[in-house]
Amino acid sequence: MTDQKTIVWFRQDLRLRDNPALTHAVTQGQIIPVFILDEDAPEAAQLGGASQWWLHHSLQSLRTSLNNQLIIRRGSPLVILTELIDQFSADAVCWNRLYEPWQRQRDENIKTTLKSRGVEAKSFNGSLLWEPMTVLKKDDTPYKVFTPYYRRGCLSRMPPRFPVAKPETITFAEAINEDETALNALNLLPSIPWYRDIEAQWQPGEDGASQRLQRFVRTAAERYKDDRNIPAVKGTSLLSPHLHFGEMSPNQVWYAIHGTFGNAFDHPHTDVYLSELGWREFSYYLLFHWPDLQHKNFNAKFDRFPWRTDQADLEAWQQGRTGIPIVDAGMRELYQTGYMHNRVRMVVGSFLVKNLLIDWRHGERWFWDTLVDADMASNAASWQWVAGSGADASPYFRIFNPVLQGERFDTDGDYVKQYCPELQQLPKKYIHKPWQAPAEVLAACGIELGRNYPQPMVDLKVTRQRALEAFAQVKSTTNLSPDQLQQQG
């Protein structure tokens, strides 16, 4: 160990276990831990309400783990880091890398500036199993299809690094002992406590992440392939917000699965789960190599798609007032819990972009504000996948029928009844299509469509055909010359 003073800049790595930057800094000597809420972030990267709530509590947890020695600031990271270097006579700054385009550019500028001042600046991989710049095809171009990316590009490489334990001892440069004033000054919690229902569902922080992982490995991982599609069953890991905020590394999850099930690739359920971690990696990979993914269609032909602008329809979707029970249940789950089951995310996404013909970017923005696991890479890649405009995307003509999806994956209607309680008395036969129930059945259940539950806002068959015709129009324009396209524009 040297006698170096190192600033550890925490970002989306709010943990002590398996934190490469922290581990390195501790081996060098004394540390100065800091979190900075970046006020220079672009508007599209500003945290949504649900993410702000989570971040507040995650920082609270990290601060406790660091014996209240965490410095919390808001402002320009370069300015604040420079001030802290001068204040503590720090020799070095280290952090774990981030992959969003604006964060990469900022970090590169900070590293260059610090080194020009004679301050050591080091970054580490603490967030991904395989970093995007290390996985390329034989011709040195990036993959665009998931399966060869994952199976050939990732799994054929060296296994992900094994996670390390949290440091046995941490020596702080000097006592800080800040109270919660600095955390509260970030103003992450709203004045109106709309988050009470969300608060009951989650435990942000490293301990909450560890408990969630243990519960998944113990109770759900061995049935994952089947149960992950049933929204009324706790069949998924629910680790996505913990992974996004870095309260747990994907390496910890990867090796917890392998450690419990041996060669997890030999088990159909755990192999599928590990491939889902692979999809998370693929989302970051796409954003790294195509930095406009959050805003720009990956498939350029969708630039001419005839999206509708209808604020009333968008708000009905956002508020779970579509009259389609599985869609409404999903949107209400999102608003009440800050989360939505993954199968249902695909259904509500398909309904927005195909049955309503509303641009996927409106859905991306709503999820960004309301999800506790809102993640730029995963959110953008997933919405483009549903819309058909993304890499290795679901074909646009694959239009989820929400009634059939509900009948298949919520057979008894338990999920719908939980989030649409006004439909609780409806017989199983009609729970996913109440508009087909006879008037006497609706009356016996206390349901009056259009009064205490909406009429379906669209005809699913008609809007499916409309979507297919819109897609056919896009395909036909791609056969035109550039001059003809310009004339049409």
RAURQUI-V60369 format. One record per backbone hydrogen bond with DSSP energy under -0.5 kcal/mol. CO is the residue of the C=O (numbers start at 0). NH is the residue of the N-H. E is the energy in kcal/mol with one decimal. If there is no record, write none. Layout:
co=CO nh=NH e=E
co=CO nh=NH e=E
This chain:
co=3 nh=5 e=-0.6
co=3 nh=29 e=-1.7
co=4 nh=90 e=-2.4
co=4 nh=91 e=-1.7
co=5 nh=7 e=-0.6
co=5 nh=31 e=-2.4
co=6 nh=8 e=-0.7
co=6 nh=93 e=-2.7
co=7 nh=9 e=-1.0
co=7 nh=33 e=-2.5
co=8 nh=95 e=-0.5
co=9 nh=35 e=-0.7
co=12 nh=14 e=-2.4
co=15 nh=18 e=-0.7
co=17 nh=19 e=-0.6
co=18 nh=22 e=-2.9
co=19 nh=23 e=-2.4
co=20 nh=24 e=-2.4
co=21 nh=25 e=-2.5
co=22 nh=26 e=-1.5
co=23 nh=27 e=-0.8
co=24 nh=27 e=-0.9
co=24 nh=28 e=-0.9
co=25 nh=28 e=-0.6
co=26 nh=1 e=-0.6
co=27 nh=3 e=-2.1
co=29 nh=5 e=-2.6
co=30 nh=172 e=-2.3
co=31 nh=7 e=-1.7
co=32 nh=70 e=-2.5
co=33 nh=9 e=-2.7
co=34 nh=72 e=-2.5
co=35 nh=37 e=-0.9
co=36 nh=38 e=-0.6
co=36 nh=74 e=-2.3
co=37 nh=40 e=-0.9
co=41 nh=44 e=-1.8
co=41 nh=45 e=-0.5
co=42 nh=45 e=-1.3
co=47 nh=51 e=-2.2
co=48 nh=52 e=-2.0
co=49 nh=53 e=-2.1
co=50 nh=54 e=-2.9
co=51 nh=55 e=-2.3
co=52 nh=56 e=-1.6
co=53 nh=57 e=-2.6
co=54 nh=58 e=-2.7
co=55 nh=59 e=-1.8
co=56 nh=60 e=-2.0
co=57 nh=61 e=-2.5
co=58 nh=62 e=-2.9
co=59 nh=63 e=-1.7
co=60 nh=64 e=-2.2
co=61 nh=65 e=-1.7
co=62 nh=67 e=-2.8
co=63 nh=66 e=-1.7
co=65 nh=68 e=-1.5
co=67 nh=177 e=-0.9
co=70 nh=34 e=-2.8
co=72 nh=36 e=-2.7
co=74 nh=38 e=-1.6
co=74 nh=76 e=-0.5
co=75 nh=79 e=-2.6
co=76 nh=80 e=-3.1
co=77 nh=81 e=-2.2
co=78 nh=82 e=-2.1
co=79 nh=83 e=-2.4
co=80 nh=84 e=-2.4
co=81 nh=85 e=-2.0
co=82 nh=86 e=-2.6
co=83 nh=87 e=-2.6
co=84 nh=88 e=-1.0
co=84 nh=89 e=-1.5
co=90 nh=119 e=-2.1
co=91 nh=6 e=-3.0
co=92 nh=121 e=-2.1
co=93 nh=8 e=-2.6
co=94 nh=123 e=-1.6
co=99 nh=103 e=-2.4
co=100 nh=104 e=-2.0
co=101 nh=105 e=-2.1
co=102 nh=106 e=-2.7
co=103 nh=107 e=-2.2
co=104 nh=108 e=-2.1
co=105 nh=109 e=-2.5
co=106 nh=110 e=-2.7
co=107 nh=111 e=-2.2
co=108 nh=112 e=-2.4
co=109 nh=113 e=-2.7
co=110 nh=114 e=-2.3
co=111 nh=115 e=-1.8
co=112 nh=116 e=-0.9
co=113 nh=116 e=-0.8
co=113 nh=118 e=-2.6
co=114 nh=117 e=-1.4
co=119 nh=92 e=-2.6
co=121 nh=94 e=-1.7
co=123 nh=96 e=-3.7
co=123 nh=125 e=-0.9
co=130 nh=133 e=-1.8
co=131 nh=134 e=-1.1
co=133 nh=135 e=-0.6
co=136 nh=139 e=-2.3
co=140 nh=136 e=-2.9
co=144 nh=148 e=-1.6
co=145 nh=149 e=-3.2
co=146 nh=150 e=-3.1
co=146 nh=151 e=-0.6
co=147 nh=151 e=-1.3
co=147 nh=152 e=-2.3
co=148 nh=153 e=-1.0
co=149 nh=153 e=-0.5
co=149 nh=154 e=-2.8
co=153 nh=156 e=-1.9
co=163 nh=17 e=-1.9
co=169 nh=171 e=-0.6
co=170 nh=30 e=-2.3
co=178 nh=181 e=-0.8
co=179 nh=183 e=-2.9
co=180 nh=184 e=-1.9
co=182 nh=185 e=-1.5
co=183 nh=186 e=-1.8
co=190 nh=192 e=-0.6
co=191 nh=193 e=-2.6
co=192 nh=195 e=-1.0
co=194 nh=198 e=-2.9
co=195 nh=199 e=-1.2
co=197 nh=200 e=-1.6
co=197 nh=201 e=-1.0
co=204 nh=208 e=-2.1
co=205 nh=209 e=-2.2
co=206 nh=210 e=-2.4
co=207 nh=211 e=-2.2
co=208 nh=212 e=-2.4
co=209 nh=213 e=-2.4
co=210 nh=214 e=-2.2
co=211 nh=215 e=-2.2
co=212 nh=216 e=-2.7
co=213 nh=217 e=-2.1
co=214 nh=218 e=-2.3
co=215 nh=219 e=-2.1
co=215 nh=220 e=-2.5
co=219 nh=222 e=-1.8
co=220 nh=223 e=-1.4
co=222 nh=225 e=-0.8
co=222 nh=226 e=-2.7
co=223 nh=227 e=-2.4
co=225 nh=228 e=-1.0
co=226 nh=229 e=-1.8
co=228 nh=230 e=-0.8
co=229 nh=232 e=-1.9
co=232 nh=234 e=-2.3
co=238 nh=242 e=-2.6
co=239 nh=243 e=-2.5
co=240 nh=244 e=-2.2
co=241 nh=246 e=-2.4
co=241 nh=247 e=-0.9
co=242 nh=245 e=-0.8
co=244 nh=13 e=-2.1
co=248 nh=252 e=-1.4
co=249 nh=253 e=-3.0
co=250 nh=254 e=-2.3
co=251 nh=255 e=-1.5
co=252 nh=256 e=-2.1
co=253 nh=257 e=-2.0
co=254 nh=258 e=-2.4
co=255 nh=259 e=-1.3
co=256 nh=260 e=-2.6
co=257 nh=261 e=-1.3
co=261 nh=263 e=-1.5
co=262 nh=265 e=-2.1
co=263 nh=266 e=-1.2
co=265 nh=267 e=-0.5
co=266 nh=270 e=-2.8
co=267 nh=271 e=-1.6
co=268 nh=272 e=-1.8
co=269 nh=273 e=-2.6
co=270 nh=274 e=-1.8
co=271 nh=275 e=-1.4
co=272 nh=276 e=-1.6
co=273 nh=277 e=-1.7
co=274 nh=278 e=-1.8
co=275 nh=279 e=-1.7
co=276 nh=280 e=-2.0
co=277 nh=281 e=-2.5
co=278 nh=282 e=-2.1
co=279 nh=283 e=-1.7
co=280 nh=284 e=-2.4
co=281 nh=285 e=-2.7
co=282 nh=286 e=-2.2
co=283 nh=287 e=-2.3
co=284 nh=288 e=-2.3
co=285 nh=289 e=-2.8
co=289 nh=292 e=-1.9
co=291 nh=294 e=-1.6
co=291 nh=295 e=-3.3
co=297 nh=299 e=-0.8
co=298 nh=301 e=-1.9
co=299 nh=302 e=-2.2
co=300 nh=303 e=-1.2
co=301 nh=304 e=-1.6
co=304 nh=306 e=-2.1
co=307 nh=309 e=-0.6
co=307 nh=358 e=-0.5
co=309 nh=313 e=-2.3
co=310 nh=314 e=-2.6
co=311 nh=315 e=-2.1
co=312 nh=316 e=-2.1
co=313 nh=317 e=-2.6
co=314 nh=318 e=-2.2
co=315 nh=320 e=-3.1
co=316 nh=319 e=-1.1
co=321 nh=456 e=-2.9
co=322 nh=324 e=-0.7
co=323 nh=326 e=-0.8
co=323 nh=327 e=-2.6
co=324 nh=328 e=-2.8
co=325 nh=329 e=-1.7
co=326 nh=330 e=-2.4
co=327 nh=331 e=-2.2
co=328 nh=332 e=-2.5
co=329 nh=333 e=-2.3
co=330 nh=334 e=-1.8
co=331 nh=335 e=-2.5
co=332 nh=336 e=-2.7
co=332 nh=338 e=-0.7
co=333 nh=337 e=-2.2
co=337 nh=371 e=-3.2
co=337 nh=372 e=-0.5
co=340 nh=344 e=-2.1
co=341 nh=345 e=-1.6
co=342 nh=346 e=-1.4
co=343 nh=347 e=-3.0
co=344 nh=348 e=-2.1
co=345 nh=349 e=-2.4
co=346 nh=350 e=-2.2
co=347 nh=351 e=-1.9
co=348 nh=352 e=-2.4
co=349 nh=353 e=-2.3
co=349 nh=354 e=-1.0
co=350 nh=355 e=-1.8
co=351 nh=357 e=-2.3
co=356 nh=307 e=-3.8
co=358 nh=361 e=-1.8
co=358 nh=362 e=-0.8
co=359 nh=363 e=-2.5
co=360 nh=364 e=-2.0
co=361 nh=365 e=-1.8
co=362 nh=366 e=-2.6
co=363 nh=367 e=-2.1
co=364 nh=368 e=-1.6
co=365 nh=369 e=-1.8
co=366 nh=370 e=-2.5
co=367 nh=47 e=-0.5
co=368 nh=49 e=-1.9
co=370 nh=373 e=-1.0
co=374 nh=378 e=-3.0
co=375 nh=379 e=-1.9
co=376 nh=380 e=-2.5
co=377 nh=381 e=-2.3
co=378 nh=382 e=-2.2
co=379 nh=383 e=-2.3
co=380 nh=384 e=-1.9
co=381 nh=385 e=-2.3
co=382 nh=386 e=-2.5
co=383 nh=387 e=-1.1
co=383 nh=388 e=-1.1
co=383 nh=389 e=-1.8
co=384 nh=387 e=-0.5
co=384 nh=393 e=-1.1
co=388 nh=298 e=-2.2
co=389 nh=392 e=-1.0
co=394 nh=397 e=-2.2
co=396 nh=398 e=-1.3
co=397 nh=399 e=-0.6
co=399 nh=401 e=-0.8
co=400 nh=404 e=-2.7
co=401 nh=405 e=-2.0
co=402 nh=406 e=-2.7
co=403 nh=407 e=-1.9
co=404 nh=408 e=-2.6
co=405 nh=409 e=-2.5
co=409 nh=412 e=-1.7
co=412 nh=416 e=-2.7
co=413 nh=417 e=-1.5
co=414 nh=418 e=-1.6
co=415 nh=419 e=-2.7
co=419 nh=422 e=-2.5
co=420 nh=423 e=-1.7
co=422 nh=425 e=-1.7
co=426 nh=429 e=-1.9
co=426 nh=430 e=-0.9
co=427 nh=430 e=-0.5
co=429 nh=432 e=-1.5
co=432 nh=435 e=-2.2
co=433 nh=436 e=-1.4
co=437 nh=440 e=-0.5
co=437 nh=441 e=-2.2
co=438 nh=442 e=-2.6
co=439 nh=443 e=-2.0
co=440 nh=444 e=-1.3
co=441 nh=446 e=-2.8
co=442 nh=445 e=-1.3
co=445 nh=447 e=-0.5
co=446 nh=448 e=-0.5
co=447 nh=450 e=-2.6
co=447 nh=451 e=-1.7
co=447 nh=452 e=-0.9
co=452 nh=449 e=-3.4
co=452 nh=450 e=-0.5
co=457 nh=459 e=-0.7
co=458 nh=462 e=-2.7
co=459 nh=463 e=-1.7
co=460 nh=464 e=-1.9
co=461 nh=465 e=-2.1
co=462 nh=466 e=-2.2
co=463 nh=467 e=-2.1
co=464 nh=468 e=-2.2
co=465 nh=469 e=-2.1
co=466 nh=470 e=-2.4
co=467 nh=471 e=-2.3
co=468 nh=472 e=-1.8
co=469 nh=473 e=-1.8
co=470 nh=474 e=-2.5
co=471 nh=475 e=-2.0
co=472 nh=476 e=-1.7
co=473 nh=477 e=-1.3
co=475 nh=478 e=-1.1
co=476 nh=479 e=-1.6
co=480 nh=484 e=-2.5
co=481 nh=485 e=-2.1
co=482 nh=486 e=-2.1
co=483 nh=487 e=-2.3
co=484 nh=488 e=-1.9
